[in-house]
Amino acid sequence: MSDARGPILFGAFEMMNPSTGMPTWTHPLGRADGWDSVDYWAGLARTLDAAGFDFLFFADTYGYATLDGVMPDEVAAHGIQFPAVDPMLAIAALARETERLGFVVTSPTTVERAYGTARRFATLDRFTDGRIGWNVVTGSSQATTDELFGLTDRLAHDRRYDAADEFIDTCLALWETGWDDDALVKDRARNVFAEPAGLHRVEVRGEFHGTDGVFAVPPTPQRTPVLFQAGTSSRGRAFAARNAEAVFVQGQSIASAKAHVDDIRAQAEAHGRDPRTVSVVTGMTVTVAPTTAEARAKRAEYEALLAYGDAGVIFAGLTGIDLTRIDPDTRIADLSTDQGRTLLEHYLRTDPDARVRGVLDGFRTKAMRGFQVTGSPAEVADEIERIVDGAGIDGIMLEPTFGGPGAYEDVIGLVLPILVERGRAGTTPAGPTLRHRFTGKARLDPTHPVRRRQLDGAR
């Protein structure tokens, strides 16, 4: 966790589909012709790496928005987070194009198996030289995903997190206890590649997940990828406090973001963790131009692309609730869902009396995004500092506007030089791995519950 007035972590939030969030692919600054090209993503990664960004974050889901179990025509016609490709398969290629940039990839605990997930992330940690992070999710568009995978047994919201705790414990047991640090010897003279005594059978038998055997991947630079988590429901915050090293919040006011940050760190401490090892980053959409008037005009141009119908489709896909079919004066507090509860709780924290009309209007222009900052370079730099320092967060994850790299390039060219001059950006990384960016160390912190159990067992 960064100290007050210290360097700010910088990330970029992306999805490998025609638009990130609301449909913007029709705009000339969109990415309709490049979203499924490795060359496009490699170019973006090089841009962020050269600018000193800490990580590129890929949100992802197997599912898509549905209404009553059917994909609305708007999803395909308007490119509403559809179609999509798997970002995990591109990470090794992007790593070869960059020197320091970290990569965070979303992977669910609902439809995957723990051993397979552990193996894939260990492989990526090796191929990226320790620059990989795992955004742990319990599911997204879960009803659709279950159907695509042919699953019939669906866990309730909080039970999904119970299963996720077990999933992540299994992965960490494989990464952290499967091999001794010095087990990989490559001793040609003795014809010993790995010392058998340094390998340990991992046995986990849980209610939902387990494993029994030897982990096939030798220790990697970080062993465990940096653990991200983005759930903001009550159960999601508890999960983050127990497991996550970096928590992604979508704060839209300093007060609500600070309350969220304080709660996560207090819960982390209750788990015996050092709260300073839990970093918090917030989403932020920045529209910047040489003058305030130009920036506001650009923001208005962006908002003109966003349609109410598309907003309703995305909201329904996330929550299972179609706001367009509900009385606009209905209180959000009177709605319930076991799918996407995070989104409903987000609006209730902001306004306990929130109504459908206001939520749909706000969702159209903000969706699941975080802070919205618009202005001249100095105004934006001032606002970034005010948000970071006021909420006690460690970094920001920039979100694209029209879809292409333009929003990032504007920040890089106009805002970052100001923050560098103020000592808030442009510092030398603490070390080569992604975890060094967040904690200053390559390995999982000793106060993390799983790491703590490992160390206790070795005594």
N, C-alpha and C positions, 0 to 999 in steps of 0.2 A: 504494500500500500504506500502511495506516495505521501510525503509530508506536505503540510499546508504550504501553499505558495511554491511548491516544488514542480518538477516536470509533469506534464499532463500526458497520459497514454493516449495514442491516436490509433483508431482502427477504422475500417470501412465495412459497412454492412451491405451484403449482396445476396442475390439469389440467381441461380443459373436458369433463368427463364426470360422471356422477352421484356418484362418489366419487373422492377422490384417494388412490390406494393400495388398501388392502383395503376391501371393501364396507361402507359405513356409512350408506347412503342411507335405510335404514329407521328410523333414530333421529330423534326429533323435532327434534334440532339439526342434522340432515343437510340436504342441498340437493336432494332429489329433484325438487322442483317449480320450481327456479330455475336449474338448471345450464345450460340451453340458452337462457336469457334474457339479452339485452344489459343489461336493467335490473338484473339480479342482479349481473353483473360490474362494471357502472358503480358500483353502490352499494359494492361491495367496494373498488374502486379509489379512490373518494372517501374511504372510511374510512382506507385506508393512506396516502393523500396527506396528509390532515389530521393524521395522527399523525407525519408526517415520515419515513415509510419511503422507502428509496432506490429500490426496484424491486419489480415484480411479475413473477414468473418463471412461464412456462407450459411445462411439459413436454408433449410431444406425440408421437404416432406414427400412421402410417397403418394399422398392423396391430392385431392383438388376439391374446390368448393362444390357442394351439392345442396339442393333443396328437395326435401322429402325423398332423399336417396337417389336423386337424378341430377346429373350435371346440367345446369342451365345452359341454353345456347350461348349466352353472353360469355361464358368461360372460354369457349373455343373461339367465338367470333371476335371478342375483344382482347383476347390474350391475357386473361385474368390469372396471373401466376400459372400459366399453362400455354404451351407445353413446357416440359422441364427435362433437364438431364442431371446426372449424378455428379456433384462437384468433387466427391472424394476421388474419383478416377482421374481428375486433372491435377491434383495437388503435387504429385511428383514432378510433372512437367513444369508447373509454375515455380517450384522450388529451384529447379535448375536455372531459371531465368533471373533469380534474385539472390541476394547475399545475406540479408538480415531479416527480411519480412517474415513474420509468423503467419500461420494459416490455422483457422479454427473452422472445423467442419461439424455440422449437425448430424447426429445419429441417434435413433430412438432406442429405447429399452423395451418397447412393446412387441415388436415383430422380429427383432434380431435375437441371436443367441450370444451369451456373454463371451464364450471362447472365440467365436468368429470376430466379434467386435474387438476384443483384446488383441487378436492377431493382426487385424487390419491396422489398428492405430499404432501398434508396435512397429509394424513395417513402415508406416508413414513417418514415425519418429526417426527411424534409421535413415530413410530416404531423404528426409529434410534436414538431417543433422540436428535434430532436437528442436524443430520449429513448429511442432504440431500441437493443436489443442482440440479438445472434444467438447462440443456443445451438447450436453446431455438433455434429451427431451423424453418425456413419457408418451408423446404422441402429438400429432397434428393432423387435422382432418381425419380424426381417428375412425369414424364410422366408415368412410370411404376406404381408408387404408385396410381396415379389417376385412372388408369385402374383397379388395384386390388380392389379399393374401389368403382368402378363404377361411378366416378365423370366425368362429361363432361364439366363443366364450369371451365376453367383454367385461373387464374389471371396472368398478366404479372409480370415480376421480381419485379419491384418497388412496384407494387400494392400488392404483397404478403407481403411486409414489412409494408405497410399501414394497411393491415388486421392484421398482427402480433402485431403491436402497440396496436390495439384495443383488441386483444385477451389477451395480457398480462395485459392491464389495467383492464379488466374484472376479471381476476384471482386475481390480487392484491386487487381489491375492495372487493372480497370475503374474502381473507385472512386477510386483514388489518382492515376492517370496519365491518365485520359481527358480531363480538362478542366484548364486552368490556373485558378488562383484568380480571376483577373480576366477570364475569357473571357465571362461572362454580363454584358453591358453594358446591354441594353435602351435603346439610343440611338435615340430616335424621330427626332431631327433627321437622323441619317445613315441611318435605316432599317436599323439593324444590331441584331438581337436578341442574337446571340452572335458573337463574333469568330472567324471560321473558323480563323485562325492559332493560336487558343488551344485548339482541339480536336485531339486526337491519336488516330490510329488505334491500337487496341489489338490486338496480335497475340500470341496464346499458342497454341502447338501442342505439346500434351503427349501422353503415352501414353493418358491416360484422358479428359482434358478440354481444351478450348481455346475460343478466340474469335477473330474477325477482323473488326474494324469499329469504328465510333464508338459510344461509350456515350451513350444518349439522355437520361440524367437529369443535369441540371446538378449541380455540387457542393452537398452538403447540409451542415447544421451540423457534423456529425461526419465527413463523407465516408464513413468506414467505421464501421459499427455496432460497439458494444463486443462483442468476441469472447469468448464463454463456451465452456467445454468441460467435460464431466463424466466422461469416460472415466478409469477408474482402473487398467486393465490396464497392463502394462509399455509396450506400444505406445501405448496411450491417453495415458499420462503424457508420453511423448516427443512426441506430437502436441501436447499442451497446452503443453509447454515451448517448442515452436517457434512456436505460433500464438496461444495464448489470452492474453487480458488479464485474465480472471477465470476461475478454476478452481473448479468445484463439487465438493466431496468429501462423502462420507457417513461421516464419522468417528464411530465408536462408542466410542473410547477416546482419551484425550489423547495417549498415546504413539504410537498408530498414525496419528492425524491429523498429529502433528508430523513423523513420519518421511515421510509423504506430502508435506507442505508443503516440507520441506527438500529432498527429491528433486526436486520440480518446479522449485524455484528454482535448484538447482544445475544442472539440465539447461538451464534458460533462460539462465543465465549462460554455459554452454558454447556456446550458439547466438549469443553476442555480445550478449545482451539485458541490460538493467538488471533484476536480479531484483526490485527494489523496484516495478517496474511490473506485476508479475504478482500480482494480488490473489487470495486464496483465501477462499472462503466455505463454510461447512459447513451441512448440513441439521440441523434441530433441532426435535423435537416437544416443546412445552412444555405441561404441564398445571399450571395455577396456580389457587389459590383463597385466600381470606382466611386459612385455617389449613392446616397440613400435612395434618391428617386429612381435610379436605374435598377437598384436591387428590388424595390417594391414592384416595379413594372415587370421584372422577370418573375417574381413570385406570383403576381396576378396571372401572367401567361401560363405558368405551371398549373395553378388552381383551375383555370378555365378548361383544362383537359379532363378534370375529374368529374365523373357523373354520379348522380344519386343511385341510379340503378346498379352500377358496378359496385358502389360502396355497400349496398344491401346484399349483393351476392357474396362479397368477401366476408362481411360480418356473419352471414348465415353459415358460410363454410367453416368459420372459426368456432362458432358457438352452437350451431344447430337452430338458431332463432332467426326467423325472417322478419326483420323490423318493418319492412314495407307492408306487411299484412296485419300490423298491430296498430291500434289506436295511437296516434302520435302523442297524446297526453298521458299514456301509460307510464307509470314509474318503473324505472329499471329495477328497483329493489323488489318489485312484485314479479319479476321474471325469474325463472330458474332453468338451469341446464346442468347436465353432468359432463358436457363437452365444452371445453374452452372457458371454464369458470374464471380464469385469469382476467379475461377481457371485461367481463361484467364487474368484477371486483375493482378493476382499474377505474371504471367510471364512478362507482359508488364511493371510492376513496376521495375522488376529486369533488364529487357533489352527491351527497346522500339522497337528494331529491331529484336526481337527473331523470329527464323524461326522454321518451323514444325520439321525439322530434329533434331535440338538441343533440342527442347522441349520434343520430344518423347524419346530421349536418356536420358535426365535428369530425366524425369518422371519415366523411368524404374527403376532407382536406388534410387530416392528420393520420387517419387509419391507425395502425399500431405503432406509429412513429413516436419519437420522443420530443424533445424541445424543438421549437421552430424559431430559428434565428434569422433575421433579415436586416440588412443594412450595409453601410460602408465598411471598408476593412477595419478601421479603428473601432467602429461600433460593434462589429461582430467579435473582435478580439476582446473588447471589454465585457461583452455579454457572456462569452465562453468562460472567462475568468470568474465572473459573478456567479454563474451556475455551478461551476466546479467547486469553488471555494464555499459557496453558500450551502450546497447540499452535502459537502464532505465526500464527494466522489473522486475517483482516481483518474478517470479518463472519459473520452467521448468516442462514440462510434458514428462516423459520418454516414448519412443515408443519401443516396442519389436523388436527384429531382427528375429530370427528363429521362434518365436511364443510362445515358452514356457517361463517360468519365469527366464531363465538363464541370460538374459540381465539385468534384475533388480537385480538379486542376485550378478552379477559381480560388478555393481555400488555400491550396499550395502556393499559388502565385501572389495572392493578395493578403492573406491572414497569417499564414505561418511565419513570414519574415518578422511580423510584429511580435508574435509570441516568442520567437527565437530571441529577439532583442530583449524581451522582458524575462528571459530565462525560463519560460514555461514550455519550450519545445526545442528540438534540435540537440539534445544532450546525447552523449555517447552511451550506448546500451551497457548495462552492467555485465553482460556476458553473452555468449553465443546462442543460448537457447531462448525459446519463448518464455519459459518460466523465469529466466533471469530478468526479463522485462517487468514481470509482475512482482517477484519476491526477492530478486537478487541472487537466487540459488537455482541449481539445475534440478535438484531432487525435491520431491514432495516434502512439505514442512513436517518436522517431527511431531507437531501437535495435531496433525490431521489424524482422525480416529483410526484409520486403517494403518497408517505409518506408525502410529503410537503403539498399536497392538503388535506390529512386527518387531519394533525395537524392544518392547517388553518381553516378547518371546525369545529374543536373542540373549537376554541377560541371564 
